[in-house]
Amino acid sequence: MKRVLNWFITGNHSSKHSVNVQDRPVFAVNINADALVSNYRGMAQLQL
């Protein structure tokens, strides 16, 4: 799931804050050497 929030400070694209939050997969290798998704971890990104 991905969520994005943008906040425009002056009304144009020259000045804004962005927050991006995602659930990213974590991969594990089983005994057959197959990469499988073991769980998900959160990731947050802040852009100023």
C-alpha positions as YAML, in Angstrom:
chain: A
units: angstrom
residues:
- id: 1
  name: MET
  ca: [0.00, 0.00, 0.00]
- id: 2
  name: LYS
  ca: [1.37, 3.39, -0.94]
- id: 3
  name: ARG
  ca: [0.27, 6.72, 0.52]
- id: 4
  name: VAL
  ca: [1.52, 10.12, -0.66]
- id: 5
  name: LEU
  ca: [0.89, 13.55, 0.84]
- id: 6
  name: ASN
  ca: [1.96, 16.77, -0.94]
- id: 7
  name: TRP
  ca: [1.81, 20.22, 0.63]
- id: 8
  name: PHE
  ca: [2.29, 23.19, -1.71]
- id: 9
  name: ILE
  ca: [3.56, 26.18, 0.28]
- id: 10
  name: THR
  ca: [3.34, 29.04, -2.22]
- id: 11
  name: GLY
  ca: [0.81, 27.59, -4.67]
- id: 12
  name: ASN
  ca: [3.30, 26.51, -7.32]
- id: 13
  name: HIS
  ca: [5.66, 23.55, -7.71]
- id: 14
  name: SER
  ca: [8.81, 25.45, -6.71]
- id: 15
  name: SER
  ca: [8.20, 24.95, -2.99]
- id: 16
  name: LYS
  ca: [6.50, 21.87, -1.53]
- id: 17
  name: HIS
  ca: [6.84, 19.13, 1.10]
- id: 18
  name: SER
  ca: [6.12, 15.49, 0.22]
- id: 19
  name: VAL
  ca: [5.69, 12.42, 2.43]
- id: 20
  name: ASN
  ca: [5.66, 8.93, 0.93]
- id: 21
  name: VAL
  ca: [4.80, 5.84, 3.03]
- id: 22
  name: GLN
  ca: [4.97, 2.28, 1.61]
- id: 23
  name: ASP
  ca: [4.86, -1.34, 2.74]
- id: 24
  name: ARG
  ca: [7.94, -2.94, 1.15]
- id: 25
  name: PRO
  ca: [8.44, -6.72, 0.80]
- id: 26
  name: VAL
  ca: [11.25, -8.54, 2.62]
- id: 27
  name: PHE
  ca: [12.55, -11.55, 0.70]
- id: 28
  name: ALA
  ca: [13.91, -14.81, 2.11]
- id: 29
  name: VAL
  ca: [15.50, -17.74, 0.30]
- id: 30
  name: ASN
  ca: [14.09, -21.22, 0.96]
- id: 31
  name: ILE
  ca: [15.95, -24.56, 0.70]
- id: 32
  name: ASN
  ca: [15.22, -24.75, -3.06]
- id: 33
  name: ALA
  ca: [16.97, -21.37, -3.58]
- id: 34
  name: ASP
  ca: [13.65, -19.68, -4.41]
- id: 35
  name: ALA
  ca: [13.21, -16.08, -3.27]
- id: 36
  name: LEU
  ca: [9.90, -15.71, -1.41]
- id: 37
  name: VAL
  ca: [8.30, -12.77, 0.35]
- id: 38
  name: SER
  ca: [8.65, -13.49, 4.06]
- id: 39
  name: ASN
  ca: [6.96, -10.34, 5.41]
- id: 40
  name: TYR
  ca: [6.50, -6.62, 4.78]
- id: 41
  name: ARG
  ca: [8.22, -3.66, 6.45]
- id: 42
  name: GLY
  ca: [7.26, -0.04, 6.39]
- id: 43
  name: MET
  ca: [9.26, 2.63, 4.60]
- id: 44
  name: ALA
  ca: [8.81, 6.39, 4.93]
- id: 45
  name: GLN
  ca: [10.34, 9.08, 2.71]
- id: 46
  name: LEU
  ca: [10.29, 12.82, 3.41]
- id: 47
  name: GLN
  ca: [11.16, 15.27, 0.65]
- id: 48
  name: LEU
  ca: [11.60, 18.97, 1.35]
...
